[in-house]
Amino acid sequence: MPASLADLAQLSARLGVATFDAQAPDGLRAQSLLDAASALVRAVTGYTWLDPDSSGEDLLAVPGLVSSTVVEVAARAYQNPSGAAQASVGDVSISYGAGGAGAAIYLTRGERTDLLRLVGKSTLISVALRSDTLPGGSSDLLAPTEGDPLPLGPAPWDEP
């Protein structure tokens, strides 16, 4: 399994807690969330960033946007382990989003857009259009290049 795209120190700084002990239950949970968030980011972008320390060779360094996104995803999941979308206290009520209970690992629309833009992918494309006919050519469908561009006739107030 590839290394996480962020580390426990970054996550603990984001959460405002003391550095996680990697062997304690909270540290293991936090590392598991970082691994899951990293896998999600790799799946969405199609890129496999490698930690420079894991192979001794920096094949593709982890951009700051990627590591900060992984930390945000993991922090959301850490703070809301059940994936609840809404909770009430009086008469106890809890609601889950579309993913159901436990769907805590997700990218927001903005995060997904930023990551796809970073790797040069987008759902927005442009298509160049071209035409073999030019204005003033032989086609009767095009406006003439001389005179009134659109012969509309007299204005209603100019009629006798």
Backbone torsions as a table, in degrees:
resi	resn	phi	psi	omega
1	MET	NA	130.9	179.4
2	PRO	-63.6	156.7	179.5
3	ALA	-66.0	154.4	176.4
4	SER	-63.6	151.3	-179.9
5	LEU	-84.4	0.4	175.2
6	ALA	-148.2	165.0	-177.6
7	ASP	-119.1	172.6	-177.3
8	LEU	-61.2	-34.4	-179.9
9	ALA	-63.6	-40.7	178.5
10	GLN	-65.3	-42.1	-180.0
11	LEU	-66.9	-42.0	179.9
12	SER	-66.2	-35.7	176.8
13	ALA	-65.4	-40.9	179.7
14	ARG	-65.0	-39.2	-178.9
15	LEU	-81.3	-14.1	-179.5
16	GLY	72.9	34.8	178.9
17	VAL	-119.8	166.6	175.9
18	ALA	-62.3	155.2	-178.7
19	THR	-56.0	134.4	-178.9
20	PHE	-67.5	141.8	170.4
21	ASP	-84.6	119.4	-174.2
22	ALA	-61.4	-20.6	-178.0
23	GLN	-97.1	-13.6	-180.0
24	ALA	-78.2	158.2	-179.8
25	PRO	-55.7	-42.2	178.8
26	ASP	-64.7	-39.0	178.6
27	GLY	-67.2	-40.3	177.5
28	LEU	-65.1	-40.5	177.4
29	ARG	-64.3	-44.7	179.8
30	ALA	-62.4	-42.9	179.1
31	GLN	-65.1	-38.6	177.6
32	SER	-62.0	-40.5	178.1
33	LEU	-67.5	-39.3	176.7
34	LEU	-63.4	-40.2	178.1
35	ASP	-64.5	-43.4	-180.0
36	ALA	-66.2	-41.3	178.5
37	ALA	-65.2	-38.8	178.1
38	SER	-64.4	-42.2	178.5
39	ALA	-62.6	-40.2	178.4
40	LEU	-63.5	-45.9	180.0
41	VAL	-63.3	-41.5	178.1
42	ARG	-63.9	-39.6	-179.9
43	ALA	-66.4	-41.5	-178.1
44	VAL	-70.0	-41.8	-175.6
45	THR	-86.3	-25.6	-176.1
46	GLY	79.6	8.4	-179.9
47	TYR	-106.8	145.7	174.6
48	THR	-115.8	95.0	177.1
49	TRP	-78.6	140.9	-179.5
50	LEU	-111.8	139.1	175.6
51	ASP	-69.8	126.3	-177.7
52	PRO	-58.3	-26.0	-177.6
53	ASP	-83.5	-18.6	-173.5
54	SER	-77.7	-31.3	-176.2
55	SER	-117.7	-7.6	-176.5
56	GLY	79.6	-4.9	-177.0
57	GLU	-133.2	129.2	-176.9
58	ASP	-90.1	88.6	-178.0
59	LEU	-74.6	-45.6	178.5
60	LEU	-149.8	100.8	-175.6
61	ALA	-63.7	149.2	-179.4
62	VAL	-78.9	117.0	177.2
63	PRO	-66.6	154.2	179.7
64	GLY	-58.7	-38.4	179.3
65	LEU	-61.4	-38.2	-179.0
66	VAL	-67.6	-49.2	-177.9
67	SER	-66.5	-37.1	178.7
68	SER	-69.2	-33.6	176.5
69	THR	-67.4	-42.0	177.6
70	VAL	-61.2	-42.1	178.8
71	VAL	-63.5	-42.6	179.5
72	GLU	-63.3	-43.9	179.5
73	VAL	-62.6	-46.1	-179.5
74	ALA	-66.5	-37.9	179.3
75	ALA	-64.6	-41.5	176.9
76	ARG	-59.5	-45.1	-178.5
77	ALA	-69.2	-35.1	-179.8
78	TYR	-67.6	-41.4	-178.3
79	GLN	-77.0	-20.8	-177.8
80	ASN	-135.7	71.1	-172.9
81	PRO	-62.8	-26.5	-179.1
82	SER	-84.0	-12.5	-178.7
83	GLY	75.2	24.5	-178.5
84	ALA	-67.3	137.5	177.7
85	ALA	-92.8	-24.3	-178.0
86	GLN	-154.6	143.8	177.6
87	ALA	-142.6	148.1	175.9
88	SER	-127.2	159.6	179.8
89	VAL	-104.8	-50.9	179.8
90	GLY	-66.6	125.6	-177.3
91	ASP	59.3	23.0	174.3
92	VAL	36.5	115.8	177.9
93	SER	-144.6	141.2	177.3
94	ILE	-144.3	140.4	179.3
95	SER	-128.3	147.1	177.8
96	TYR	-115.6	152.2	178.1
97	GLY	-73.2	-167.0	-176.2
98	ALA	-61.5	-29.4	-177.9
99	GLY	-78.9	-11.9	-179.0
100	GLY	82.2	-175.3	-178.8
101	ALA	-62.2	138.1	177.6
102	GLY	86.2	0.0	179.9
103	ALA	-85.2	59.4	-174.3
104	ALA	-90.3	-17.6	-179.7
105	ILE	-95.1	107.2	180.0
106	TYR	-155.7	159.8	174.0
107	LEU	-105.2	138.1	173.3
108	THR	-73.2	165.4	178.9
109	ARG	-58.9	-41.6	179.7
110	GLY	-65.8	-41.0	178.4
111	GLU	-63.7	-43.7	179.2
112	ARG	-62.0	-44.4	179.3
113	THR	-61.2	-45.8	-179.9
114	ASP	-62.1	-42.7	180.0
115	LEU	-65.9	-43.7	179.4
116	LEU	-65.4	-36.8	176.6
117	ARG	-65.2	-39.0	179.9
118	LEU	-60.4	-41.4	-177.2
119	VAL	-91.6	6.5	175.5
120	GLY	82.2	21.3	176.8
121	LYS	-112.4	152.0	178.3
122	SER	-160.5	156.4	174.6
123	THR	-88.3	-7.3	179.0
124	LEU	-98.4	126.8	178.8
125	ILE	-129.3	163.8	174.7
126	SER	-120.2	147.8	-179.6
127	VAL	-124.9	125.6	178.1
128	ALA	-79.2	127.2	178.7
129	LEU	-104.7	144.1	177.0
130	ARG	-140.5	157.6	-179.4
131	SER	-133.9	142.5	178.2
132	ASP	-83.8	-12.1	179.2
133	THR	-105.6	142.4	-179.7
134	LEU	-114.7	153.8	176.6
135	PRO	-55.5	136.7	-180.0
136	GLY	86.2	1.2	179.8
137	GLY	-79.0	-157.3	-174.9
138	SER	-81.9	-6.1	-177.6
139	SER	-81.0	132.0	177.6
140	ASP	-76.0	-12.4	-177.1
141	LEU	-80.6	-14.2	-176.9
142	LEU	-97.8	151.8	-179.8
143	ALA	-69.3	144.9	177.8
144	PRO	-69.6	154.7	-179.4
145	THR	-88.3	-11.5	-180.0
146	GLU	-118.9	153.3	177.5
147	GLY	76.5	-157.3	178.3
148	ASP	-68.0	128.2	-179.0
149	PRO	-63.3	-38.1	178.2
150	LEU	-130.2	102.6	-179.1
151	PRO	-68.8	101.0	-176.8
152	LEU	-96.0	-13.4	-177.7
153	GLY	88.9	-175.1	-178.2
154	PRO	-70.7	150.8	176.7
155	ALA	-70.9	152.7	-178.4
156	PRO	-56.0	-33.8	-178.3
157	TRP	-79.6	-11.5	178.2
158	ASP	-91.7	-5.4	-178.2
159	GLU	-72.3	143.6	-178.2
160	PRO	-71.5	NA	NA
